[in-house]
Amino acid sequence: MKIIKTCCLMMVLFVCSGCATIVSKNAQQIPVSSEPDQANLVITDEANKVILSTQTPATVNFKKGEGFFHGKDYILKFSKEGYRDKSILITSEPNNWYLFGNLLTLGIGYLVDPFTGAMWTIDPAKINAVLEKSAIKQVTSEKPALEKAKDKK
């Protein structure tokens, strides 16, 4: 009976403490918005490969890791006519479940989590890009047309 209680206690500790693979996923959904809305958004990874091209607001599913001990980083490029372009770098870092949760599981996750990508978390968890109005004024063809009309008189 004592062995059964000990085994049950060990299982509860294992499940409650967990490792990153058990308690988190290998991808992370992040809401991406901009001020103003409807900005063009192009997301590239560290290899400059386009992952997604859309408009804000959007909820993006970012893959957190790729390969053994290789977290993913992304560049988000925002653009909208009449506003300056803006780029934001988001990075992945080892999460607390990987760093500390695996101590209670006797370190099993320290070997498993790097393969699944679950050891990483992407920071920040929410992105809002505030675009600045462009200082460049658009030239219109109305003024030259008015000048031509005066010349005809």
LOMI-716563 format. One record per residue (C-alpha): x, y, z; residue in three letters; residue number from 0. Coordinates in nm, 3 decimals. Example, Ala and Ser with C-alpha at 12.3 -4.5 7.8 and 13.67 -1.06 7.14 Angstrom:
% LOMI-716563
x;y;z;rest;nr
1.230;-0.450;0.780;ala;0
1.367;-0.106;0.714;ser;1
% end
This chain:
% LOMI-716563
x;y;z;rest;nr
0.000;0.000;0.000;met;0
0.287;0.235;0.080;lys;1
0.438;0.171;-0.265;ile;2
0.108;0.258;-0.435;ile;3
0.079;0.586;-0.242;lys;4
0.438;0.674;-0.327;thr;5
0.381;0.598;-0.697;cys;6
0.062;0.805;-0.701;cys;7
0.239;1.095;-0.533;leu;8
0.524;1.074;-0.785;met;9
0.276;1.073;-1.077;met;10
0.093;1.377;-0.938;val;11
0.421;1.563;-0.896;leu;12
0.523;1.467;-1.249;phe;13
0.196;1.586;-1.405;val;14
0.174;1.905;-1.197;cys;15
0.532;2.010;-1.248;ser;16
0.548;1.899;-1.608;gly;17
0.798;1.997;-1.866;cys;18
0.753;2.240;-2.153;ala;19
0.642;1.967;-2.396;thr;20
0.360;1.864;-2.163;ile;21
0.232;2.209;-2.068;val;22
0.299;2.421;-2.378;ser;23
0.286;2.387;-2.755;lys;24
0.547;2.423;-3.027;asn;25
0.357;2.722;-3.170;ala;26
0.224;3.039;-3.011;gln;27
-0.070;3.253;-3.122;gln;28
-0.003;3.625;-3.096;ile;29
-0.248;3.906;-3.173;pro;30
-0.093;4.167;-3.403;val;31
-0.252;4.509;-3.446;ser;32
-0.157;4.854;-3.566;ser;33
-0.262;5.214;-3.530;glu;34
-0.412;5.287;-3.774;pro;35
-0.583;4.957;-3.862;asp;36
-0.559;4.792;-4.203;gln;37
-0.182;4.832;-4.232;ala;38
-0.003;4.587;-4.457;asn;39
0.189;4.327;-4.256;leu;40
0.469;4.108;-4.389;val;41
0.631;3.859;-4.151;ile;42
0.971;3.706;-4.230;thr;43
1.182;3.461;-4.032;asp;44
1.555;3.474;-3.956;glu;45
1.630;3.332;-4.303;ala;46
1.432;3.624;-4.457;asn;47
1.164;3.378;-4.575;lys;48
0.816;3.532;-4.595;val;49
0.596;3.349;-4.345;ile;50
0.279;3.555;-4.386;leu;51
0.150;3.857;-4.575;ser;52
-0.177;4.004;-4.448;thr;53
-0.338;4.317;-4.301;gln;54
-0.385;4.420;-3.941;thr;55
-0.545;4.327;-3.714;pro;56
-0.454;3.960;-3.730;ala;57
-0.385;3.669;-3.498;thr;58
-0.068;3.496;-3.610;val;59
0.043;3.143;-3.525;asn;60
0.422;3.161;-3.477;phe;61
0.631;2.844;-3.471;lys;62
0.850;2.877;-3.159;lys;63
1.144;2.656;-3.250;gly;64
1.307;2.472;-3.534;glu;65
1.566;2.203;-3.482;gly;66
1.755;2.109;-3.170;phe;67
1.809;2.416;-2.945;phe;68
1.713;2.657;-3.225;his;69
1.445;2.913;-3.140;gly;70
1.269;3.110;-3.414;lys;71
1.295;3.487;-3.455;asp;72
1.071;3.697;-3.677;tyr;73
1.062;4.045;-3.829;ile;74
0.722;4.208;-3.866;leu;75
0.712;4.485;-4.129;lys;76
0.417;4.723;-4.119;phe;77
0.334;4.967;-4.400;ser;78
0.046;5.192;-4.494;lys;79
0.016;5.473;-4.745;glu;80
0.073;5.809;-4.580;gly;81
0.265;5.653;-4.289;tyr;82
0.627;5.559;-4.226;arg;83
0.713;5.190;-4.246;asp;84
0.786;5.020;-3.917;lys;85
0.969;4.694;-3.840;ser;86
0.950;4.500;-3.515;ile;87
1.179;4.211;-3.419;leu;88
1.031;3.937;-3.203;ile;89
1.252;3.669;-3.052;thr;90
1.213;3.335;-2.884;ser;91
1.365;3.264;-2.544;glu;92
1.368;2.955;-2.321;pro;93
1.049;2.949;-2.116;asn;94
1.019;2.892;-1.741;asn;95
0.865;2.547;-1.787;trp;96
1.181;2.437;-1.962;tyr;97
1.418;2.608;-1.721;leu;98
1.253;2.518;-1.389;phe;99
0.968;2.273;-1.448;gly;100
1.205;2.003;-1.560;asn;101
1.384;2.000;-1.226;leu;102
1.085;1.819;-1.074;leu;103
1.067;1.570;-1.361;thr;104
1.424;1.460;-1.303;leu;105
1.544;1.645;-1.611;gly;106
1.370;1.432;-1.875;ile;107
1.238;1.742;-2.049;gly;108
1.585;1.892;-2.086;tyr;109
1.640;1.638;-2.364;leu;110
1.286;1.621;-2.509;val;111
1.185;1.990;-2.515;asp;112
1.459;2.113;-2.753;pro;113
1.339;1.866;-3.020;phe;114
0.972;1.969;-2.999;thr;115
1.031;2.345;-2.986;gly;116
0.816;2.367;-2.673;ala;117
1.111;2.494;-2.472;met;118
1.074;2.838;-2.634;trp;119
0.837;3.126;-2.573;thr;120
0.800;3.423;-2.806;ile;121
0.818;3.767;-2.657;asp;122
0.613;3.990;-2.661;pro;123
0.281;3.806;-2.626;ala;124
0.088;4.090;-2.795;lys;125
0.207;4.331;-3.066;ile;126
0.069;4.676;-3.149;asn;127
0.261;4.888;-3.399;ala;128
0.194;5.261;-3.385;val;129
0.271;5.404;-3.729;leu;130
0.385;5.765;-3.761;glu;131
0.241;5.989;-4.029;lys;132
0.481;6.049;-4.313;ser;133
0.628;6.399;-4.340;ala;134
0.640;6.375;-4.719;ile;135
0.345;6.544;-4.884;lys;136
0.212;6.395;-5.201;gln;137
0.243;6.612;-5.508;val;138
-0.076;6.647;-5.704;thr;139
-0.111;6.744;-6.065;ser;140
-0.381;7.007;-5.991;glu;141
-0.143;7.302;-5.957;lys;142
0.025;7.255;-6.299;pro;143
-0.320;7.213;-6.454;ala;144
-0.434;7.544;-6.302;leu;145
-0.123;7.720;-6.429;glu;146
-0.186;7.588;-6.779;lys;147
-0.542;7.712;-6.764;ala;148
-0.418;8.064;-6.677;lys;149
-0.174;8.059;-6.970;asp;150
-0.460;8.001;-7.216;lys;151
-0.639;8.325;-7.120;lys;152
% end
